[in-house]
Amino acid sequence: MALELEYTIPGCSRAEGAGWGQTIDLSGSGLGFTTDRQFEIGQELEVFVRWPVCRDGNAETQLVLVGEVVRSDETVTAIRIRRRQFRTLSSATLRMDSPDDGATPVDPGAGRFRA
């Protein structure tokens, strides 16, 4: 099942270091996903996956992954997962809307996982 996701490059602005894609393969140790750019091997990424199951009633859930790029080309990237966390999002936190649908994040900094 392909799940929507947003990725960011820590230390970069959203305009320079953020993008959207879909999962291709997800396991306990790695993630493969579609992307619109190529990353350097070893580069750290934060990935926010829209989870298909709600937690705590009707709250939207997001899987937050932090990992390093192990393979990348112009359309597909794979990361080795170093940290993972499920987040329950309120209506005031980040919405992962594709840039094509005209929506904008409610709060671009909310819901981010920082080590």
C-alpha positions in Angstrom: 0.0 0.0 0.0 1.5 3.4 -1.0 1.2 6.0 1.8 1.6 9.7 1.3 4.7 11.3 2.9 6.6 14.5 3.3 10.4 14.6 3.7 12.7 17.3 4.9 16.4 17.9 5.1 17.4 19.0 8.6 19.0 22.4 8.6 17.4 23.5 5.3 14.5 25.8 4.8 11.2 24.2 3.7 11.5 25.8 0.3 15.0 24.2 -0.3 14.7 21.0 1.7 11.2 19.7 1.7 9.2 17.5 -0.7 6.5 15.0 -1.1 6.3 11.4 -2.2 4.8 8.0 -1.5 6.1 4.9 0.2 7.3 2.0 -2.0 8.6 -0.3 0.7 8.6 0.1 4.5 10.2 -2.2 7.1 11.4 -1.9 10.6 14.9 -0.9 9.4 14.3 0.9 6.1 12.1 2.9 3.8 11.9 3.2 0.0 9.9 6.1 -1.4 9.3 8.1 -4.5 11.0 11.5 -4.7 11.5 14.3 -7.2 15.2 14.7 -6.5 18.4 12.8 -5.9 20.1 12.9 -2.4 23.7 12.3 -1.4 24.5 8.9 0.2 24.7 9.4 3.9 22.5 12.5 4.0 20.1 12.6 6.9 16.4 13.0 6.1 13.3 13.3 8.3 10.2 11.6 6.8 6.6 12.1 7.9 4.3 9.3 6.7 0.6 9.8 6.8 -0.5 6.6 8.7 -3.8 5.0 7.5 -5.1 4.1 11.0 -6.3 6.8 13.5 -5.2 6.6 17.1 -6.9 8.1 20.1 -10.4 8.2 18.6 -10.4 10.3 15.4 -6.9 11.9 15.6 -4.8 11.6 12.5 -1.6 9.7 13.0 1.8 10.3 11.5 4.9 8.0 11.5 8.0 10.1 11.9 11.2 8.6 10.7 14.8 9.9 10.8 17.4 8.1 8.7 20.3 8.3 6.4 20.2 7.9 2.6 21.6 4.5 1.4 20.4 4.7 -2.2 19.0 7.5 -4.4 18.3 8.5 -7.9 16.0 11.1 -9.5 12.8 9.2 -8.7 13.4 6.8 -5.8 15.3 7.1 -2.5 15.9 4.5 0.2 16.9 5.3 3.8 18.1 3.3 6.8 15.9 4.2 9.7 17.7 5.3 12.8 14.7 6.6 14.8 11.0 6.2 14.5 8.0 7.6 16.4 4.2 7.7 16.0 2.6 11.1 16.4 -1.0 11.8 17.0 -1.8 15.1 15.2 -4.4 17.7 16.3 -6.2 19.8 13.8 -3.7 22.6 14.5 -0.6 20.7 13.5 1.0 20.1 10.1 -1.2 18.8 7.3 0.7 16.8 4.7 -1.0 18.1 1.6 0.6 17.8 -1.8 1.7 21.1 -3.2 -0.5 20.3 -6.3 -3.7 20.6 -4.3 -3.3 24.3 -3.4 -3.4 23.6 0.3 -0.7 25.0 2.7 0.4 23.7 6.0 -1.4 25.1 9.0 1.7 25.2 11.1 4.9 24.3 9.3 6.9 23.7 12.5 4.4 21.7 14.4 4.6 17.9 14.8 8.3 17.8 13.9 10.5 15.2 15.6 13.8 16.5 16.9 16.3 14.4 18.6 
